[in-house]
Amino acid sequence: MGPELAVVLVVAIVVIAIVGVAWLRGRARDDAASTRDRDAVGTPPVVPSPAVSRARDDDAASARDPDAAPASTSPRAPVADTAPKLPRTVPTAARDEAARAPLPVERPGLDRPSVEQRRHGDREDDRERIRRGLEKTRGGFVAKLARLVLGKPKVTTALRDQIEEVLFTADIGTGVAQKLMDRVGEVLDRSDTADAQAVWRALEQAALEVVKDPGGAVGFTPEHAPYVLLMIGVNGVGKTTTLGKLAAAHLREGRKVLLVAGDTFRAGAVDQLDVWARRVGCDIHTGDERADPSSVVYDGIRRGRREGHDVVLCDTAGRLHTRKELMDELGKVRRAVAKAIAQDLPPTARDAVAGPHDTFLVLDATIGQNALAQAKLFKETTDFTGLVVTKLDGTAKGGVVLGVCDELQVPIRYVGVGEGVDDLRPFDPEDYVAALFADRDRAVGADD
């Protein structure tokens, strides 16, 4: 190749290089202009949000020091987050921190001015809540009775038969129905016309005699603390929820409470009780997953005494009252409770311990007479000292309380009249009967 051709090739290469560089610079200018145009119309840049940045920081800290304390959960001032909502996976450390964060504590009534004012206010509140909780029951058999006797009808055989039919078809039990009918019959025998007020007074008096508490007040301060309660019942009646609400009630009275997660069989039972513990602000004792419930309860009671708790509330697995092996397991739990309470006591006091200070059976009011059947079978195999009737506000079968009291002769200690933390109320026979037969004229109108 001659010198002339070599010069031509070199010139061509230089020209091509210059043109290529100019083209690349033009593309860069076009991209920059496009970016400025997007910014001008308000498209925000993609930057990590404060929450994402904090989560990344937490992950980095956990990676550097696995034993480091969790990040602070104190409230932060709200930060405006204008980052686009892009799909992302929350880091594991952030999820763990959220799980450990305390829930809002609900302790209603702690700031009342004095003990006497609080008790008076609680009593008025109890009456109103029970009255509202029995609204559906008043719209049932109570409203039917009101329609029959209001207006002073003639006392006839047909009227007696109608009253008897209403009572015996209500979910109050045949024994209670007969007692109420006998008392109403005495009133009807005195006149040719049915005096509505006299009938109601007879019904209220007869009902009060049935539900009158034979057990006296519960003593939450035994000679050797802590007071230990075992909660039993079939699946779904509300044992765990009742324990959480009961813990809140004890906290309102200034007692130190420990919840014991003895239900190690139901999936989620321990987590549910843990949520309640954080919600009301009390301690909780849990065992290993699938641990023997007797050992969990035993260790929990021992911890309660060691740490100076006033009250230890023990959850148990729900069990079918017809399953003998499950009822035998409950007996094993009771023996573990007795052993834990008796330990460290003087010999004379140790011999007297046969079980927990109280065992409460939880019944669901919405199943009516089936609740009474459950209670009878539990009583054949388990010694319980009190009853809790839940879900009174969601059923027209609140009259089952009458049947339970009449058949079992075991005092009802608490009734559930709502889903709130403050909706487990001490059972008062007079308040219950007054609420059951209250607003009779309006009950008739509501049922029409």
C-alpha beads as a LAMMPS data file, in Angstrom:
LAMMPS data file: protein, C-alpha beads

448 atoms
447 bonds

1 atom types
1 bond types

-500.0 500.0 xlo xhi
-500.0 500.0 ylo yhi
-500.0 500.0 zlo zhi

Masses

1 110.0

Atoms # bond

1 1 1 0.000 0.000 0.000
2 1 1 1.374 3.368 -1.053
3 1 1 1.828 6.418 1.161
4 1 1 -1.151 8.176 -0.374
5 1 1 -3.574 5.344 0.501
6 1 1 -2.295 5.208 4.068
7 1 1 -2.937 8.907 4.553
8 1 1 -6.508 8.509 3.237
9 1 1 -7.251 5.681 5.699
10 1 1 -5.918 7.664 8.655
11 1 1 -8.035 10.666 7.712
12 1 1 -11.146 8.466 7.385
13 1 1 -10.613 6.923 10.810
14 1 1 -10.195 10.335 12.413
15 1 1 -13.377 11.626 10.776
16 1 1 -15.365 8.582 11.918
17 1 1 -14.112 9.020 15.501
18 1 1 -15.066 12.713 15.523
19 1 1 -18.553 11.952 14.192
20 1 1 -19.047 9.167 16.809
21 1 1 -18.045 11.380 19.695
22 1 1 -20.405 14.112 18.497
23 1 1 -23.291 11.642 18.243
24 1 1 -22.732 10.306 21.783
25 1 1 -22.643 13.842 23.179
26 1 1 -25.918 14.612 21.419
27 1 1 -27.602 11.570 22.973
28 1 1 -26.415 12.630 26.424
29 1 1 -27.843 16.136 25.941
30 1 1 -31.191 14.678 24.789
31 1 1 -31.403 12.411 27.861
32 1 1 -30.657 15.301 30.191
33 1 1 -33.332 17.435 28.538
34 1 1 -35.869 14.610 28.848
35 1 1 -35.114 14.283 32.567
36 1 1 -35.575 18.043 33.068
37 1 1 -38.924 17.879 31.271
38 1 1 -40.185 15.073 33.553
39 1 1 -39.084 16.988 36.640
40 1 1 -40.897 20.071 35.359
41 1 1 -44.268 18.280 35.272
42 1 1 -43.891 17.012 38.846
43 1 1 -42.770 13.371 38.658
44 1 1 -40.886 12.786 41.931
45 1 1 -37.542 11.056 41.982
46 1 1 -37.535 7.492 43.320
47 1 1 -35.958 7.807 46.768
48 1 1 -36.258 5.542 49.793
49 1 1 -39.048 6.560 52.216
50 1 1 -38.161 7.350 55.858
51 1 1 -39.803 4.096 56.972
52 1 1 -37.770 2.067 54.458
53 1 1 -34.582 3.873 55.471
54 1 1 -35.236 3.146 59.156
55 1 1 -35.937 -0.519 58.378
56 1 1 -32.679 -0.730 56.393
57 1 1 -30.819 0.882 59.288
58 1 1 -32.378 -1.636 61.716
59 1 1 -31.359 -4.528 59.463
60 1 1 -27.824 -3.203 59.223
61 1 1 -27.622 -2.823 63.008
62 1 1 -28.953 -6.357 63.544
63 1 1 -26.391 -7.705 61.107
64 1 1 -23.580 -5.938 62.963
65 1 1 -24.744 -7.017 66.459
66 1 1 -27.357 -9.843 66.661
67 1 1 -27.635 -9.424 70.453
68 1 1 -28.288 -5.699 70.296
69 1 1 -31.442 -4.392 71.956
70 1 1 -34.372 -3.734 69.624
71 1 1 -34.832 -0.258 68.249
72 1 1 -36.810 2.182 70.359
73 1 1 -40.565 1.993 69.986
74 1 1 -41.232 5.447 71.403
75 1 1 -43.631 7.575 69.346
76 1 1 -42.071 9.550 66.499
77 1 1 -43.350 12.734 64.917
78 1 1 -45.173 11.989 61.653
79 1 1 -42.958 12.356 58.579
80 1 1 -44.386 13.167 55.183
81 1 1 -43.638 10.283 52.818
82 1 1 -43.905 11.294 49.168
83 1 1 -42.176 8.222 47.765
84 1 1 -44.157 6.215 45.220
85 1 1 -45.938 3.160 46.604
86 1 1 -43.749 0.429 45.165
87 1 1 -44.109 -3.246 46.094
88 1 1 -41.476 -4.223 48.624
89 1 1 -40.739 -6.872 51.213
90 1 1 -40.508 -5.665 54.803
91 1 1 -37.149 -6.708 56.267
92 1 1 -37.269 -9.445 58.884
93 1 1 -35.853 -7.198 61.598
94 1 1 -38.617 -4.644 60.985
95 1 1 -41.295 -7.326 61.251
96 1 1 -39.805 -8.626 64.510
97 1 1 -39.656 -5.112 65.931
98 1 1 -43.332 -4.550 65.064
99 1 1 -44.286 -7.812 66.779
100 1 1 -42.445 -6.759 69.934
101 1 1 -43.931 -3.279 70.018
102 1 1 -46.393 -2.829 72.921
103 1 1 -50.048 -2.423 72.048
104 1 1 -52.088 0.502 73.353
105 1 1 -52.909 -0.213 76.994
106 1 1 -56.590 -0.128 77.910
107 1 1 -57.155 0.462 81.600
108 1 1 -60.532 2.190 81.810
109 1 1 -61.402 3.813 85.081
110 1 1 -57.911 4.062 86.601
111 1 1 -58.076 7.848 86.798
112 1 1 -61.313 8.072 88.766
113 1 1 -61.090 10.466 91.708
114 1 1 -61.702 8.052 94.582
115 1 1 -62.438 4.427 95.369
116 1 1 -65.976 5.188 96.571
117 1 1 -66.805 7.284 93.509
118 1 1 -65.349 4.573 91.277
119 1 1 -67.417 1.848 92.914
120 1 1 -70.601 3.898 92.700
121 1 1 -69.916 4.682 89.049
122 1 1 -69.112 1.057 88.309
123 1 1 -72.391 -0.093 89.866
124 1 1 -74.416 2.322 87.753
125 1 1 -72.412 1.301 84.696
126 1 1 -72.956 -2.393 85.467
127 1 1 -76.721 -1.929 85.615
128 1 1 -76.816 -0.053 82.319
129 1 1 -74.598 -2.556 80.518
130 1 1 -76.613 -5.527 81.787
131 1 1 -79.835 -3.788 80.748
132 1 1 -78.475 -3.200 77.227
133 1 1 -77.035 -6.714 77.069
134 1 1 -80.416 -8.325 77.777
135 1 1 -82.276 -6.237 75.207
136 1 1 -82.716 -9.162 72.800
137 1 1 -83.919 -11.428 75.603
138 1 1 -86.541 -8.871 76.610
139 1 1 -87.679 -8.895 73.008
140 1 1 -88.225 -12.664 73.309
141 1 1 -90.224 -14.409 76.008
142 1 1 -90.541 -11.265 78.185
143 1 1 -92.235 -9.365 75.349
144 1 1 -94.555 -12.312 74.706
145 1 1 -95.606 -12.374 78.363
146 1 1 -96.147 -8.620 78.306
147 1 1 -98.513 -8.904 75.358
148 1 1 -100.559 -11.493 77.245
149 1 1 -101.001 -9.665 80.556
150 1 1 -100.960 -5.956 79.696
151 1 1 -104.424 -4.452 79.514
152 1 1 -105.844 -6.574 82.386
153 1 1 -107.353 -9.415 80.337
154 1 1 -109.884 -11.825 81.790
155 1 1 -108.336 -14.720 83.659
156 1 1 -109.321 -17.768 81.660
157 1 1 -107.996 -21.242 81.091
158 1 1 -106.779 -20.088 77.664
159 1 1 -104.762 -17.247 79.231
160 1 1 -103.140 -19.619 81.710
161 1 1 -102.287 -22.033 78.911
162 1 1 -100.742 -19.255 76.829
163 1 1 -98.590 -18.037 79.724
164 1 1 -97.482 -21.578 80.443
165 1 1 -96.578 -22.137 76.795
166 1 1 -94.449 -18.975 76.679
167 1 1 -92.551 -19.958 79.822
168 1 1 -91.952 -23.576 78.858
169 1 1 -90.790 -22.733 75.331
170 1 1 -88.337 -20.097 76.559
171 1 1 -84.692 -21.099 77.061
172 1 1 -84.918 -20.985 80.845
173 1 1 -85.296 -24.671 81.711
174 1 1 -88.386 -26.623 82.656
175 1 1 -87.698 -26.423 86.373
176 1 1 -87.535 -22.627 86.335
177 1 1 -90.536 -22.405 84.019
178 1 1 -92.605 -24.410 86.485
179 1 1 -91.535 -22.218 89.413
180 1 1 -92.438 -19.046 87.541
181 1 1 -95.740 -20.511 86.412
182 1 1 -96.648 -21.532 89.971
183 1 1 -95.987 -18.003 91.210
184 1 1 -97.990 -16.408 88.374
185 1 1 -100.814 -18.875 88.983
186 1 1 -101.072 -17.675 92.582
187 1 1 -101.531 -14.117 91.345
188 1 1 -104.106 -15.067 88.723
189 1 1 -106.146 -16.984 91.305
190 1 1 -106.778 -13.785 93.270
191 1 1 -108.802 -11.912 90.675
192 1 1 -111.021 -12.275 87.638
193 1 1 -108.666 -10.018 85.654
194 1 1 -104.910 -10.286 85.257
195 1 1 -103.185 -7.435 87.081
196 1 1 -100.072 -6.850 84.963
197 1 1 -98.088 -5.187 87.740
198 1 1 -98.863 -8.003 90.178
199 1 1 -97.808 -10.573 87.561
200 1 1 -94.502 -8.801 86.949
201 1 1 -93.792 -8.528 90.660
202 1 1 -94.428 -12.258 91.054
203 1 1 -92.156 -13.098 88.130
204 1 1 -89.362 -10.853 89.381
205 1 1 -89.538 -12.266 92.904
206 1 1 -89.523 -15.862 91.692
207 1 1 -86.611 -15.168 89.295
208 1 1 -84.619 -13.446 92.035
209 1 1 -85.026 -16.455 94.321
210 1 1 -83.618 -18.660 91.552
211 1 1 -80.506 -16.597 90.785
212 1 1 -79.742 -15.481 94.336
213 1 1 -76.026 -16.017 94.844
214 1 1 -75.407 -18.864 97.324
215 1 1 -71.620 -18.622 97.215
216 1 1 -70.763 -15.259 98.754
217 1 1 -68.045 -12.953 97.513
218 1 1 -64.847 -14.216 95.878
219 1 1 -61.751 -13.740 98.045
220 1 1 -58.850 -12.554 95.900
221 1 1 -56.409 -12.269 98.814
222 1 1 -55.656 -15.759 100.184
223 1 1 -53.411 -16.110 103.205
224 1 1 -50.579 -17.302 100.981
225 1 1 -50.453 -15.336 97.715
226 1 1 -50.954 -15.504 94.839
227 1 1 -54.627 -16.144 94.217
228 1 1 -54.860 -18.771 91.437
229 1 1 -57.793 -19.143 89.044
230 1 1 -58.219 -21.940 86.504
231 1 1 -60.510 -21.212 83.536
232 1 1 -62.200 -24.193 81.828
233 1 1 -64.838 -24.782 79.161
234 1 1 -65.443 -26.180 75.680
235 1 1 -63.950 -24.742 72.507
236 1 1 -65.262 -21.387 71.347
237 1 1 -67.024 -20.182 74.497
238 1 1 -64.564 -17.325 75.049
239 1 1 -62.180 -18.531 77.776
240 1 1 -59.099 -16.676 76.546
241 1 1 -60.983 -13.446 75.917
242 1 1 -62.623 -13.698 79.328
243 1 1 -59.213 -14.108 80.964
244 1 1 -57.942 -10.971 79.253
245 1 1 -60.937 -8.950 80.415
246 1 1 -60.662 -10.406 83.908
247 1 1 -56.998 -9.383 84.016
248 1 1 -58.042 -5.823 83.182
249 1 1 -60.592 -5.884 86.022
250 1 1 -57.932 -6.979 88.541
251 1 1 -55.548 -4.299 87.296
252 1 1 -58.225 -1.673 87.886
253 1 1 -58.281 -2.813 91.513
254 1 1 -54.531 -2.328 91.786
255 1 1 -53.491 -6.000 91.737
256 1 1 -50.404 -7.349 89.992
257 1 1 -51.591 -9.930 87.440
258 1 1 -49.887 -12.814 85.621
259 1 1 -51.600 -14.596 82.728
260 1 1 -50.523 -18.225 82.167
261 1 1 -50.902 -19.618 78.643
262 1 1 -51.872 -23.182 79.525
263 1 1 -53.660 -23.808 76.214
264 1 1 -50.767 -25.288 74.253
265 1 1 -52.941 -27.277 71.845
266 1 1 -55.020 -24.698 69.950
267 1 1 -53.141 -22.928 67.202
268 1 1 -52.847 -19.247 68.049
269 1 1 -54.059 -19.554 71.646
270 1 1 -50.760 -18.407 73.145
271 1 1 -50.512 -15.499 70.701
272 1 1 -54.085 -14.478 71.483
273 1 1 -53.394 -14.399 75.220
274 1 1 -50.143 -12.501 74.594
275 1 1 -52.083 -9.841 72.694
276 1 1 -54.448 -9.486 75.655
277 1 1 -51.522 -9.231 78.080
278 1 1 -49.993 -6.380 76.077
279 1 1 -53.384 -4.794 75.565
280 1 1 -54.230 -4.514 79.255
281 1 1 -50.644 -4.137 80.471
282 1 1 -49.964 -7.270 82.552
283 1 1 -47.322 -10.029 82.577
284 1 1 -47.681 -13.360 80.796
285 1 1 -46.029 -16.763 81.250
286 1 1 -45.682 -19.070 78.244
287 1 1 -44.027 -22.434 77.702
288 1 1 -42.429 -24.050 74.700
289 1 1 -44.584 -24.860 71.704
290 1 1 -46.626 -28.025 72.338
291 1 1 -45.380 -28.169 75.914
292 1 1 -47.313 -30.190 78.458
293 1 1 -50.014 -27.833 79.771
294 1 1 -49.601 -29.114 83.336
295 1 1 -45.932 -28.136 83.371
296 1 1 -46.681 -24.697 81.897
297 1 1 -49.305 -24.010 84.549
298 1 1 -47.043 -25.326 87.323
299 1 1 -44.126 -23.124 86.251
300 1 1 -46.430 -20.128 85.831
301 1 1 -47.770 -20.366 89.380
302 1 1 -44.263 -20.777 90.760
303 1 1 -43.200 -17.684 88.822
304 1 1 -46.205 -15.777 90.132
305 1 1 -45.177 -16.454 93.738
306 1 1 -41.511 -15.773 93.036
307 1 1 -42.174 -12.407 91.378
308 1 1 -44.815 -11.251 93.853
309 1 1 -47.937 -11.362 91.695
310 1 1 -51.269 -11.015 93.491
311 1 1 -53.335 -12.916 90.914
312 1 1 -52.424 -15.751 88.513
313 1 1 -55.019 -16.475 85.817
314 1 1 -54.510 -19.814 84.027
315 1 1 -55.885 -20.598 80.580
316 1 1 -56.620 -24.192 79.542
317 1 1 -57.344 -25.923 76.270
318 1 1 -60.969 -26.134 75.235
319 1 1 -62.263 -29.658 75.556
320 1 1 -65.399 -31.490 74.575
321 1 1 -67.323 -32.404 77.685
322 1 1 -68.024 -35.837 76.160
323 1 1 -64.329 -36.777 75.736
324 1 1 -63.170 -38.689 78.813
325 1 1 -59.454 -38.481 77.978
326 1 1 -59.655 -34.686 77.736
327 1 1 -61.455 -34.429 81.042
328 1 1 -58.765 -36.659 82.599
329 1 1 -56.144 -34.241 81.275
330 1 1 -57.970 -31.438 83.067
331 1 1 -57.660 -33.427 86.292
332 1 1 -53.906 -33.626 85.717
333 1 1 -53.746 -29.829 85.329
334 1 1 -55.632 -29.375 88.603
335 1 1 -53.166 -31.636 90.427
336 1 1 -50.271 -29.601 89.011
337 1 1 -51.931 -26.427 90.257
338 1 1 -52.351 -27.883 93.738
339 1 1 -48.705 -28.984 93.833
340 1 1 -47.474 -25.546 92.764
341 1 1 -49.619 -23.737 95.336
342 1 1 -48.657 -26.105 98.158
343 1 1 -44.932 -25.854 97.570
344 1 1 -43.114 -23.635 100.109
345 1 1 -46.188 -23.522 102.366
346 1 1 -46.119 -24.633 106.003
347 1 1 -47.012 -28.353 106.377
348 1 1 -50.379 -27.573 107.973
349 1 1 -51.373 -25.281 105.107
350 1 1 -49.919 -27.593 102.461
351 1 1 -52.222 -30.479 103.370
352 1 1 -55.308 -28.317 102.843
353 1 1 -54.507 -27.481 99.189
354 1 1 -56.592 -29.604 96.828
355 1 1 -56.561 -27.401 93.711
356 1 1 -56.766 -23.785 92.568
357 1 1 -58.457 -21.219 94.760
358 1 1 -61.204 -21.000 92.135
359 1 1 -62.144 -22.814 88.944
360 1 1 -64.543 -20.975 86.634
361 1 1 -66.532 -22.737 83.911
362 1 1 -67.265 -20.513 80.910
363 1 1 -70.614 -20.982 79.143
364 1 1 -71.854 -19.466 75.881
365 1 1 -75.335 -17.959 76.301
366 1 1 -76.073 -18.122 72.576
367 1 1 -76.484 -21.915 72.658
368 1 1 -79.257 -21.771 75.251
369 1 1 -80.078 -25.048 76.972
370 1 1 -77.044 -26.735 75.397
371 1 1 -74.931 -24.583 77.737
372 1 1 -76.785 -26.092 80.668
373 1 1 -76.158 -29.607 79.311
374 1 1 -72.424 -28.829 79.041
375 1 1 -72.324 -27.546 82.603
376 1 1 -74.006 -30.689 83.950
377 1 1 -71.462 -32.976 82.276
378 1 1 -68.532 -30.861 83.454
379 1 1 -69.890 -31.017 86.973
380 1 1 -69.845 -34.811 86.874
381 1 1 -66.072 -34.860 86.360
382 1 1 -64.734 -31.480 87.529
383 1 1 -65.244 -29.455 90.655
384 1 1 -65.795 -25.828 89.607
385 1 1 -66.623 -23.027 92.007
386 1 1 -68.104 -20.406 89.712
387 1 1 -69.608 -19.738 86.280
388 1 1 -69.008 -17.121 83.614
389 1 1 -71.771 -16.627 81.041
390 1 1 -70.544 -14.913 77.876
391 1 1 -72.204 -13.275 74.839
392 1 1 -75.389 -12.233 76.639
393 1 1 -75.614 -9.200 74.377
394 1 1 -75.789 -11.290 71.198
395 1 1 -78.697 -13.574 71.953
396 1 1 -82.364 -13.705 72.915
397 1 1 -81.534 -16.694 75.165
398 1 1 -80.264 -14.698 78.131
399 1 1 -82.860 -16.434 80.277
400 1 1 -80.559 -19.476 80.317
401 1 1 -78.945 -17.852 83.358
402 1 1 -82.070 -18.790 85.296
403 1 1 -81.835 -22.432 84.260
404 1 1 -78.111 -22.654 85.018
405 1 1 -78.539 -21.235 88.523
406 1 1 -81.539 -23.440 89.263
407 1 1 -79.973 -26.694 88.062
408 1 1 -76.365 -26.349 89.230
409 1 1 -76.567 -24.348 92.436
410 1 1 -73.189 -22.815 91.520
411 1 1 -72.870 -19.022 91.623
412 1 1 -72.478 -17.033 88.418
413 1 1 -69.492 -14.750 88.968
414 1 1 -69.310 -12.762 85.728
415 1 1 -71.335 -12.130 82.582
416 1 1 -70.068 -10.927 79.215
417 1 1 -72.176 -8.169 77.655
418 1 1 -69.939 -6.967 74.812
419 1 1 -66.591 -7.261 73.060
420 1 1 -64.762 -4.395 74.766
421 1 1 -62.114 -4.842 77.441
422 1 1 -64.541 -3.385 79.979
423 1 1 -67.513 -5.570 79.013
424 1 1 -67.012 -8.403 81.517
425 1 1 -69.210 -7.426 84.452
426 1 1 -69.575 -8.947 87.929
427 1 1 -72.898 -10.763 88.117
428 1 1 -75.438 -9.146 90.415
429 1 1 -78.711 -11.102 90.782
430 1 1 -80.832 -8.011 91.469
431 1 1 -79.404 -6.104 88.512
432 1 1 -79.942 -9.121 86.242
433 1 1 -83.588 -9.607 87.202
434 1 1 -84.319 -5.880 86.987
435 1 1 -82.740 -5.774 83.516
436 1 1 -84.559 -8.927 82.388
437 1 1 -87.994 -7.439 83.071
438 1 1 -87.180 -3.769 82.355
439 1 1 -88.914 -1.639 79.713
440 1 1 -91.719 -4.124 79.207
441 1 1 -93.904 -1.750 77.200
442 1 1 -91.045 -0.962 74.817
443 1 1 -90.122 -4.647 74.615
444 1 1 -93.604 -5.357 73.283
445 1 1 -93.245 -2.666 70.654
446 1 1 -89.790 -3.927 69.613
447 1 1 -91.059 -7.456 69.102
448 1 1 -94.147 -6.521 67.078

Bonds

1 1 1 2
2 1 2 3
3 1 3 4
4 1 4 5
5 1 5 6
6 1 6 7
7 1 7 8
8 1 8 9
9 1 9 10
10 1 10 11
11 1 11 12
12 1 12 13
13 1 13 14
14 1 14 15
15 1 15 16
16 1 16 17
17 1 17 18
18 1 18 19
19 1 19 20
20 1 20 21
21 1 21 22
22 1 22 23
23 1 23 24
24 1 24 25
25 1 25 26
26 1 26 27
27 1 27 28
28 1 28 29
29 1 29 30
30 1 30 31
31 1 31 32
32 1 32 33
33 1 33 34
34 1 34 35
35 1 35 36
36 1 36 37
37 1 37 38
38 1 38 39
39 1 39 40
40 1 40 41
41 1 41 42
42 1 42 43
43 1 43 44
44 1 44 45
45 1 45 46
46 1 46 47
47 1 47 48
48 1 48 49
49 1 49 50
50 1 50 51
51 1 51 52
52 1 52 53
53 1 53 54
54 1 54 55
55 1 55 56
56 1 56 57
57 1 57 58
58 1 58 59
59 1 59 60
60 1 60 61
61 1 61 62
62 1 62 63
63 1 63 64
64 1 64 65
65 1 65 66
66 1 66 67
67 1 67 68
68 1 68 69
69 1 69 70
70 1 70 71
71 1 71 72
72 1 72 73
73 1 73 74
74 1 74 75
75 1 75 76
76 1 76 77
77 1 77 78
78 1 78 79
79 1 79 80
80 1 80 81
81 1 81 82
82 1 82 83
83 1 83 84
84 1 84 85
85 1 85 86
86 1 86 87
87 1 87 88
88 1 88 89
89 1 89 90
90 1 90 91
91 1 91 92
92 1 92 93
93 1 93 94
94 1 94 95
95 1 95 96
96 1 96 97
97 1 97 98
98 1 98 99
99 1 99 100
100 1 100 101
101 1 101 102
102 1 102 103
103 1 103 104
104 1 104 105
105 1 105 106
106 1 106 107
107 1 107 108
108 1 108 109
109 1 109 110
110 1 110 111
111 1 111 112
112 1 112 113
113 1 113 114
114 1 114 115
115 1 115 116
116 1 116 117
117 1 117 118
118 1 118 119
119 1 119 120
120 1 120 121
121 1 121 122
122 1 122 123
123 1 123 124
124 1 124 125
125 1 125 126
126 1 126 127
127 1 127 128
128 1 128 129
129 1 129 130
130 1 130 131
131 1 131 132
132 1 132 133
133 1 133 134
134 1 134 135
135 1 135 136
136 1 136 137
137 1 137 138
138 1 138 139
139 1 139 140
140 1 140 141
141 1 141 142
142 1 142 143
143 1 143 144
144 1 144 145
145 1 145 146
146 1 146 147
147 1 147 148
148 1 148 149
149 1 149 150
150 1 150 151
151 1 151 152
152 1 152 153
153 1 153 154
154 1 154 155
155 1 155 156
156 1 156 157
157 1 157 158
158 1 158 159
159 1 159 160
160 1 160 161
161 1 161 162
162 1 162 163
163 1 163 164
164 1 164 165
165 1 165 166
166 1 166 167
167 1 167 168
168 1 168 169
169 1 169 170
170 1 170 171
171 1 171 172
172 1 172 173
173 1 173 174
174 1 174 175
175 1 175 176
176 1 176 177
177 1 177 178
178 1 178 179
179 1 179 180
180 1 180 181
181 1 181 182
182 1 182 183
183 1 183 184
184 1 184 185
185 1 185 186
186 1 186 187
187 1 187 188
188 1 188 189
189 1 189 190
190 1 190 191
191 1 191 192
192 1 192 193
193 1 193 194
194 1 194 195
195 1 195 196
196 1 196 197
197 1 197 198
198 1 198 199
199 1 199 200
200 1 200 201
201 1 201 202
202 1 202 203
203 1 203 204
204 1 204 205
205 1 205 206
206 1 206 207
207 1 207 208
208 1 208 209
209 1 209 210
210 1 210 211
211 1 211 212
212 1 212 213
213 1 213 214
214 1 214 215
215 1 215 216
216 1 216 217
217 1 217 218
218 1 218 219
219 1 219 220
220 1 220 221
221 1 221 222
222 1 222 223
223 1 223 224
224 1 224 225
225 1 225 226
226 1 226 227
227 1 227 228
228 1 228 229
229 1 229 230
230 1 230 231
231 1 231 232
232 1 232 233
233 1 233 234
234 1 234 235
235 1 235 236
236 1 236 237
237 1 237 238
238 1 238 239
239 1 239 240
240 1 240 241
241 1 241 242
242 1 242 243
243 1 243 244
244 1 244 245
245 1 245 246
246 1 246 247
247 1 247 248
248 1 248 249
249 1 249 250
250 1 250 251
251 1 251 252
252 1 252 253
253 1 253 254
254 1 254 255
255 1 255 256
256 1 256 257
257 1 257 258
258 1 258 259
259 1 259 260
260 1 260 261
261 1 261 262
262 1 262 263
263 1 263 264
264 1 264 265
265 1 265 266
266 1 266 267
267 1 267 268
268 1 268 269
269 1 269 270
270 1 270 271
271 1 271 272
272 1 272 273
273 1 273 274
274 1 274 275
275 1 275 276
276 1 276 277
277 1 277 278
278 1 278 279
279 1 279 280
280 1 280 281
281 1 281 282
282 1 282 283
283 1 283 284
284 1 284 285
285 1 285 286
286 1 286 287
287 1 287 288
288 1 288 289
289 1 289 290
290 1 290 291
291 1 291 292
292 1 292 293
293 1 293 294
294 1 294 295
295 1 295 296
296 1 296 297
297 1 297 298
298 1 298 299
299 1 299 300
300 1 300 301
301 1 301 302
302 1 302 303
303 1 303 304
304 1 304 305
305 1 305 306
306 1 306 307
307 1 307 308
308 1 308 309
309 1 309 310
310 1 310 311
311 1 311 312
312 1 312 313
313 1 313 314
314 1 314 315
315 1 315 316
316 1 316 317
317 1 317 318
318 1 318 319
319 1 319 320
320 1 320 321
321 1 321 322
322 1 322 323
323 1 323 324
324 1 324 325
325 1 325 326
326 1 326 327
327 1 327 328
328 1 328 329
329 1 329 330
330 1 330 331
331 1 331 332
332 1 332 333
333 1 333 334
334 1 334 335
335 1 335 336
336 1 336 337
337 1 337 338
338 1 338 339
339 1 339 340
340 1 340 341
341 1 341 342
342 1 342 343
343 1 343 344
344 1 344 345
345 1 345 346
346 1 346 347
347 1 347 348
348 1 348 349
349 1 349 350
350 1 350 351
351 1 351 352
352 1 352 353
353 1 353 354
354 1 354 355
355 1 355 356
356 1 356 357
357 1 357 358
358 1 358 359
359 1 359 360
360 1 360 361
361 1 361 362
362 1 362 363
363 1 363 364
364 1 364 365
365 1 365 366
366 1 366 367
367 1 367 368
368 1 368 369
369 1 369 370
370 1 370 371
371 1 371 372
372 1 372 373
373 1 373 374
374 1 374 375
375 1 375 376
376 1 376 377
377 1 377 378
378 1 378 379
379 1 379 380
380 1 380 381
381 1 381 382
382 1 382 383
383 1 383 384
384 1 384 385
385 1 385 386
386 1 386 387
387 1 387 388
388 1 388 389
389 1 389 390
390 1 390 391
391 1 391 392
392 1 392 393
393 1 393 394
394 1 394 395
395 1 395 396
396 1 396 397
397 1 397 398
398 1 398 399
399 1 399 400
400 1 400 401
401 1 401 402
402 1 402 403
403 1 403 404
404 1 404 405
405 1 405 406
406 1 406 407
407 1 407 408
408 1 408 409
409 1 409 410
410 1 410 411
411 1 411 412
412 1 412 413
413 1 413 414
414 1 414 415
415 1 415 416
416 1 416 417
417 1 417 418
418 1 418 419
419 1 419 420
420 1 420 421
421 1 421 422
422 1 422 423
423 1 423 424
424 1 424 425
425 1 425 426
426 1 426 427
427 1 427 428
428 1 428 429
429 1 429 430
430 1 430 431
431 1 431 432
432 1 432 433
433 1 433 434
434 1 434 435
435 1 435 436
436 1 436 437
437 1 437 438
438 1 438 439
439 1 439 440
440 1 440 441
441 1 441 442
442 1 442 443
443 1 443 444
444 1 444 445
445 1 445 446
446 1 446 447
447 1 447 448
